[in-house]
């Protein structure tokens, strides 16, 4: 649709809560802390995609603060208990077998 233009510059000034470009179909250059820039003489040939995300430690903290964490843990609790019971049973059987050989 564009017949002609002088170029494109995209400046991203990211917030401290979402400081990371997780992925993008453009090659952004890091200018400073949480500041990225893309400069080109042509428009991208496809839709612009930029995914901004948290740092790994922010991700862990937000998971622990999630209101869904207790429900998720309760949902997986039966499976965790079954695995724990199987491991305890195997350890008990191995110790019992070892004592019988002694």
N, C-alpha and C positions, 0 to 999 in steps of 0.2 A: 504494500500500500504506500510505502514511503518511496518517493522518486529519488530524493537526494537529501542528505543532511550532512552536517559537519563532523559528526562523531558522537559517541556516547560515553558518558562518565557516570558510574554508579558509586556513590560513597555510602558505606555502611558504618554507622556509629552504633555499636552494640551496647546494650545495657549490662550492668554488672550481674544481673540475674540470669541472663542468657548471653554469655560472652563468646561462644564458639560457633564458627560456621562448620556445621557437621558435614554438609555436602553441598555442592553446587555444580551446575553444568558450565559455569564460567570460572575462569582462573582469576580469583581475587588475589591481590597483593596486600600483605599486611603492612600498613603504614605506621601504626602505633598500637598501643594497648587497646584492644577492642575496636580498632578502626581499620577497615578494609576498603580497598578501592579496585574497581575494574574500569579500564579505559580501552576503547576500541574505535576504529574508524568505520566499522560496519556494524549493522545490527546482528544479533545472534540469529542463527538459522532456525532455531527452535524456541519453544517456550522457555522463559527464564525460570529456573528452579534454584531456590536458595533455602537450605534447611538450617535453622539456627537452634542451638541446643545448649544445655547446661554443661558444666564441667563434670567430670566423673564423680567428684566428691559431692557436688550439688545434687547429682542424680541419686546418689545413695541416701543423702539426707531427705530429699523429697519423697523417696520410697518409704522411708521410715515414718514420715509424717502423714503418709497417705491414709485417708479414712477407710480405705478398702483393705489395708494390711491385716487387721484382725480377722476379717471375714475370709480372706485368702488363706491365712494360716489355719483357720478352723476347717476350711475345705480340704486342705492337704494333710491335716492332722491324722486321720485314719491311716493313710498310706505311710506316713512317717512312723507311726506306732507299729505298723505291721513289719516294716523293714527293721526297726529297732528290735522287735521281738525275735525276728528270724536271726539277726546277728547275735543277740544274747543267747539264743538256743544253740547256735552253732558253737560259740565259744564255750558254753557249758558242756556240750557233748564232747568237744575236743579235750577239755580238762578232765572230764570223767574218764575218757578213754586213756588218757595219759597216766592217770592215777591207777587204773586197772593194770596197766603194763608194768608199773613200778613195783 
